[in-house]
Amino acid sequence: MSKTDYNKMTAEELYNLAKQREIEEQTKVMQENQQKIAELREERRQLQLKHNKEIREEIRQLKNKHKNELKDVNARIKAFGGRVSGALAKGRTGASAAIVEILDAGEMDTKAIREKLEAIGISVGNLGQTLAYLKRNGRVASVARGTYKKA
């Protein structure tokens, strides 16, 4: 429209035209904001993936480092004529491996297993879950309620 057209419009027509323009501008800003939010969310997702990958790599490196340290200590024990046996000798240090090693001695109830774990410095707050996991994987068997043996 030219300026002369605006001059011929009534105040109400001008008001409606301004209101329509305001709505169009607000819509445009909202769409731009939504696009920016979508881009930032994608950037956030990529960062999370990157961080998770880095954390997994660091954990893998630490496990390998600790495993090598254990192997070194075990080799030094053997050099002095000592014996190293079981899961710890193979570099496995988790509660599951320790439980299986403890059950090499025979049947044991959960209280005795917990005591032996604590004696070697392993705190297992979720012993029942760990035993259930080992049972599902066929590494231990339940002889009676709360009593387990190596499978």
C-alpha positions as CSV (number, residue, x, y, z in Angstrom):
1,M,0.0,0.0,0.0
2,S,1.2,3.5,-0.6
3,K,1.0,6.3,1.9
4,T,-2.1,7.6,0.3
5,D,-3.9,4.4,0.9
6,Y,-3.0,4.7,4.6
7,N,-4.4,8.2,4.7
8,K,-7.7,6.9,3.3
9,M,-8.0,4.2,6.0
10,T,-10.1,4.7,9.1
11,A,-8.5,4.5,12.6
12,E,-10.1,1.1,13.2
13,E,-8.7,-0.3,9.9
14,L,-5.2,1.0,10.8
15,Y,-5.5,-0.5,14.3
16,N,-6.5,-3.9,12.9
17,L,-3.6,-3.7,10.4
18,A,-1.2,-2.9,13.2
19,K,-2.6,-5.7,15.4
20,Q,-2.2,-8.2,12.5
21,R,1.4,-7.0,11.9
22,E,2.1,-7.4,15.6
23,I,0.8,-11.0,15.6
24,E,2.9,-11.8,12.5
25,E,6.0,-10.4,14.2
26,Q,5.3,-12.4,17.4
27,T,4.8,-15.6,15.4
28,K,8.1,-15.1,13.6
29,V,10.0,-14.5,16.9
30,M,8.4,-17.6,18.4
31,Q,9.3,-19.7,15.4
32,E,12.9,-18.4,15.5
33,N,13.1,-19.2,19.2
34,Q,11.7,-22.7,18.7
35,Q,14.4,-23.3,16.0
36,K,17.1,-22.1,18.4
37,I,15.8,-24.3,21.1
38,A,15.8,-27.3,18.8
39,E,19.4,-26.5,17.7
40,L,20.5,-26.2,21.4
41,R,18.8,-29.4,22.3
42,E,20.7,-31.2,19.6
43,E,24.0,-29.6,20.7
44,R,23.2,-30.8,24.3
45,R,22.5,-34.3,23.1
46,Q,25.8,-34.4,21.1
47,L,27.7,-33.2,24.2
48,Q,26.1,-35.8,26.4
49,L,27.0,-38.5,23.9
50,K,30.6,-37.2,23.7
51,H,30.9,-37.0,27.5
52,N,29.5,-40.5,28.0
53,K,31.9,-41.8,25.5
54,E,34.8,-40.1,27.2
55,I,33.7,-41.4,30.6
56,R,33.5,-45.0,29.3
57,E,37.0,-44.7,27.8
58,E,38.4,-43.3,31.1
59,I,36.7,-46.2,33.0
60,R,38.2,-48.7,30.6
61,Q,41.6,-47.2,31.0
62,L,41.4,-47.2,34.7
63,K,40.3,-50.9,34.8
64,N,43.2,-51.8,32.6
65,K,45.6,-49.9,34.8
66,H,44.3,-51.5,37.9
67,K,44.3,-54.9,36.3
68,N,48.0,-54.4,35.3
69,E,48.8,-53.3,38.8
70,L,47.2,-56.4,40.3
71,K,49.1,-58.6,37.8
72,D,52.3,-56.9,38.8
73,V,51.7,-57.4,42.6
74,N,50.7,-61.0,41.9
75,A,53.9,-61.6,40.0
76,R,55.9,-60.1,42.9
77,I,54.1,-62.4,45.3
78,K,54.9,-65.4,43.2
79,A,58.5,-64.3,42.9
80,F,58.8,-64.6,46.6
81,G,57.3,-68.1,46.5
82,G,53.8,-67.0,47.6
83,R,50.6,-68.4,46.1
84,V,47.9,-66.3,44.4
85,S,44.7,-68.0,43.5
86,G,41.2,-67.5,42.4
87,A,39.5,-64.5,40.9
88,L,41.9,-62.0,42.3
89,A,44.8,-63.7,40.7
90,K,43.1,-63.4,37.3
91,G,42.6,-59.7,37.8
92,R,38.9,-59.8,38.6
93,T,38.2,-57.8,41.7
94,G,34.4,-57.3,41.8
95,A,32.1,-58.5,44.5
96,S,30.7,-61.2,42.1
97,A,34.2,-62.7,41.6
98,A,34.9,-62.6,45.3
99,I,31.6,-64.3,46.2
100,V,32.3,-67.1,43.7
101,E,35.8,-67.5,45.2
102,I,34.4,-67.6,48.8
103,L,31.9,-70.3,47.7
104,D,34.8,-72.5,46.6
105,A,35.0,-73.5,50.3
106,G,31.5,-75.0,50.1
107,E,27.9,-74.1,51.0
108,M,27.4,-70.9,52.9
109,D,24.5,-68.7,54.1
110,T,24.3,-65.0,53.2
111,K,25.4,-63.9,56.7
112,A,28.6,-65.9,56.4
113,I,29.2,-64.7,52.9
114,R,28.8,-61.1,54.0
115,E,31.2,-61.6,56.9
116,K,33.8,-63.0,54.7
117,L,33.4,-60.2,52.1
118,E,33.8,-57.6,54.9
119,A,36.8,-59.4,56.2
120,I,38.6,-58.9,52.8
121,G,37.4,-55.3,52.6
122,I,34.5,-55.6,50.1
123,S,31.3,-53.9,51.2
124,V,28.2,-55.4,49.5
125,G,25.1,-53.5,50.4
126,N,23.2,-55.3,47.6
127,L,24.4,-58.9,48.4
128,G,21.0,-60.4,47.6
129,Q,20.9,-58.8,44.2
130,T,24.5,-59.9,43.5
131,L,23.7,-63.5,44.5
132,A,20.5,-63.4,42.3
133,Y,22.6,-62.2,39.4
134,L,25.2,-65.0,39.9
135,K,22.4,-67.5,40.2
136,R,20.8,-66.4,37.0
137,N,24.1,-66.7,35.2
138,G,24.7,-70.2,36.6
139,R,27.7,-69.3,38.7
140,V,26.1,-70.2,42.0
141,A,23.2,-72.4,43.0
142,S,20.8,-72.0,45.9
143,V,20.6,-75.1,48.1
144,A,18.1,-73.7,50.5
145,R,16.6,-70.3,51.4
146,G,19.6,-68.0,52.0
147,T,22.2,-70.8,51.4
148,Y,24.3,-70.9,48.4
149,K,27.1,-73.0,46.8
150,K,29.3,-72.7,43.8
151,A,27.5,-74.1,40.7
